[in-house]
Amino acid sequence: MDFTVPEDVQRLLRDLDAFIDAEIRPLEEQDDNVRFFDHRREYARTDFEAGGLPRREWEELLGEMRRRADAAGFLRYALPAAVGGRDGTNLAMAVVREHLAHRGLGLHNDLQDESSVVGNFPVFHLVWSFGTDEQKADFGPAIITGERRVGFGLTEPDHGSDATWMETSATRDGTTWVINGTKRWNTGMHTATHDLVFARTSGAPGSARGITAFLVPTDTPGLEVTAFLWTFNMPTDHADVTLHDVRVPETAMLGAEGEGLAVAQHFVHENRIRQAASGVGAAQFCIDEAVAYARERVTFGRPLAERQAIQWPLVELHTEAELVRTLVHRTAWELDSTHHLDVSHRVSMCNYRPTGSSAMPRTGRCRCTAGSATAGTSRSSTSTATTGGTGSRKDPRRSKCAGSRGSCSASPGRRPAPREPPTATYATSPSRRSSTVRSCGEVDACIAASRVMTPSRSSATRCWSKVCIP
């Protein structure tokens, strides 16, 4: 079993770093675009007067980032060569997403809405794997360029992880299907041209068979966005959608009739292993910052790094990091070599393991969310709490957990919550477990001989450092 990152992926990481430094970082710093990433982040991104939706300026900036990444040949890396991609594997994507998240919060890789210089495109993969030739031609390239934007309508108000019990139904009426039901956390509906709606077409509630996926144009009569749900991190694009006698033709079906659950699971597995890898990198960023602060902060004549009460939690965090990273890489490798349903349990494990949770009782601080608000994405801010840091040593405006300090509900000094607009709706996610692993990525430092030491990185920024207690 070879754990070495392939040379072509190592080269890709170096090329990505050079591109980000030359093209994306200057874009982030011009015209005060840094406001979207510093302590002003939540308010800069959110149009509270429009019900909490993303501001136009924020989405335009993300669009420019994607255009530059596409022109440089990075955006489509994981896509098939037939559409200009490089057929990137799940393992390669896991390494890439971990690496980008480990750079910290920035325009190159924003975890809140899954924007990245290396695109994820989960719906594209569904169309490419399950769609007809006509659907591939109609949706494939258009999804990449943004001409088509497809929401994902699986979760319902009373059904989250238990999707086989969904109440949305579709019945055949001649050559059309009539859909009725309600969806929740229907992401991206403020700009979506279509919604991928899952509905039961046959079988008993709870049966895995009998669910069908439909690509429904959002301007279809009977489809209505009734609310956008406010979340822990704002802005929101997570909608409640009702479907009342929505009629679609047979050609709207994605995949085989009654086999829609396979479509949904393909989306979930491929998307969530990459989210897990991003969580690895984000958590490693936090741990690295905590280690650096522990070395710099001197109390009673000694750096914090020399105190066992600080060393032990950091050792635990590094150990958890290595454990989850290995699991993520193995699972991604298995997704490339076996059917995704055969490793479904491992994907869930990757998104379950919360690095740093064992240290939480000792630190007494909450875990901030720096990723998708609907998923309750937790990052390893335990490392920040351990050393008492509240801001990056390079830029005090930026949180060590790659997010806004104001996004943490238990953080001292939290600013007052914005006044609720009349259109706002608050809700909690129904039985939805975090979709991002809370662990770390590359181990950059080890604790030995009662002091923190930093070994040199490998060319792939993949460092098998040793973490030990003397």
C-alpha positions, 0 to 999 in steps of 0.5 A, a space after each residue: 500500500 503506497 501512501 505517496 501522493 502521485 507526482 502529477 498531483 504534487 505538480 498540480 498543487 504547486 501550479 495551483 499555489 502559483 496561480 492563486 498567488 498570481 491571479 486570485 490573491 490580487 483579485 481578493 485584495 483589490 477594491 476592498 474585496 477582502 471585506 468578504 473574508 475578514 471580520 465584515 464577512 457576513 454582512 458584506 456577503 448578505 443582503 439582509 434587505 432582500 431576505 438574507 440572500 447573497 449580495 450581487 457583488 459577492 456572487 459576481 466576485 465568485 464568478 470572476 474567480 471561476 472564470 480565471 480558474 477556467 481560463 487557467 485550466 484548473 476549474 474543470 480538473 475533475 471533469 471528463 476530458 470530453 468537456 475540457 477536464 482532466 479526469 481527476 480522480 476522487 483521491 486526487 480531488 481529496 488531496 487538492 481540496 485538503 490542500 486548498 482549505 489548508 491555505 485558510 479562508 480566501 477567494 481561492 476556496 470558500 467553504 461556505 458555498 463550496 466555491 473553489 478554483 478547482 470546481 466540484 460540479 456534483 450535478 454535472 457528474 449526475 447528468 454525465 453518469 445518468 443522463 440521456 445524450 440530449 440531457 448531456 448536451 443540454 446541461 453538461 457544458 451549460 452547468 460548467 459555464 453557469 448558464 444552467 444552475 440546478 438546485 437539489 431537492 431531496 430533503 423535506 421538512 419531515 425527512 432528512 437522512 431518511 430520504 426513502 420516507 419522502 412524501 413528495 410523489 409523482 404520478 404518471 398522466 399520459 406522457 407527463 408526470 405530475 409532482 406534488 410535495 414540499 422540499 427543504 434546504 433546496 440550495 441555490 434556488 435564488 438563481 436556479 434554472 432547474 431543480 432536481 426533484 426527487 419524488 416517489 413514483 412507486 413502492 411503499 414508504 421506506 423502500 429504496 426502490 420507487 424514487 425517481 429524479 426529475 429535472 424541473 424548470 424553475 419557471 414551471 407552473 406550480 413550483 414555488 419558493 415559499 421561503 429562504 431559511 436563515 442559517 448559522 452562517 449567512 447569507 442563505 440560498 437554502 429554500 423551502 419549495 412547494 410543488 403543486 400539480 407540477 407537470 413535466 414530460 418524460 424527458 425530464 426524468 434523470 436516470 431510470 424510473 424508480 432508481 432515483 435513490 442511486 442518483 441521490 447517493 452518487 451525488 452525496 458520496 462524491 460530494 461529501 468525500 470532497 467536503 470531508 477532505 476540505 474539512 481536513 484542510 480547514 482543521 489543519 489550518 486551525 491546528 497549525 495556527 494554534 501551534 504557532 501561537 503556542 510557540 510565540 505566546 510567553 507566560 510566566 517566562 515560558 512559551 505555552 508550547 512548553 506546558 503539558 496542559 497545552 501539549 496534550 490537546 495539540 497532540 490529540 488534535 494532530 493524532 485525530 488529524 492523521 487518523 481522519 486524513 488516512 480514512 478520507 484518502 482510503 475512502 476516496 481511493 475506494 470510490 475510484 476502484 469500487 462502486 460508491 454504494 460499497 463504501 457508503 459507510 466509509 463516506 459517512 465515517 469520514 463526515 462523522 469523526 469530529 477532531 478535537 471533540 475530546 478536548 472540548 471539555 477542557 477548553 470550554 469553548 464552542 466549535 465555530 462553523 466556517 463552512 456550510 451553515 445548513 450542514 452545521 459544518 464544524 471546524 477544529 477551533 478547539 486548537 484556537 481555544 486551547 491556546 486562547 487565540 482569537 485572531 490570526 497572528 498575521 491578520 488579527 481580523 481573521 479568525 483562526 478557524 478560517 471564519 468570522 469570530 462573529 459567526 460563533 454564537 458562544 464567542 465573547 464579544 459576539 455582535 448583536 444578531 441582525 434584526 429579522 426582516 419580515 421575509 425571514 424564516 428560521 428553521 432547524 435542519 431535520 435530522 441532518 448530520 454534518 456533511 464535512 469532517 472536522 479534522 485536519 490535513 497535513 501535519 506541519 508540526 510535532 511536539 517532542 522533547 517538551 517543545 514544538 518543532 516544525 519539520 520541513 514540508 515535502 514538495 507535495 505539502 504532504 508531511 508525515 510528521 511524528 506527533 509524540 509526547 516525551 
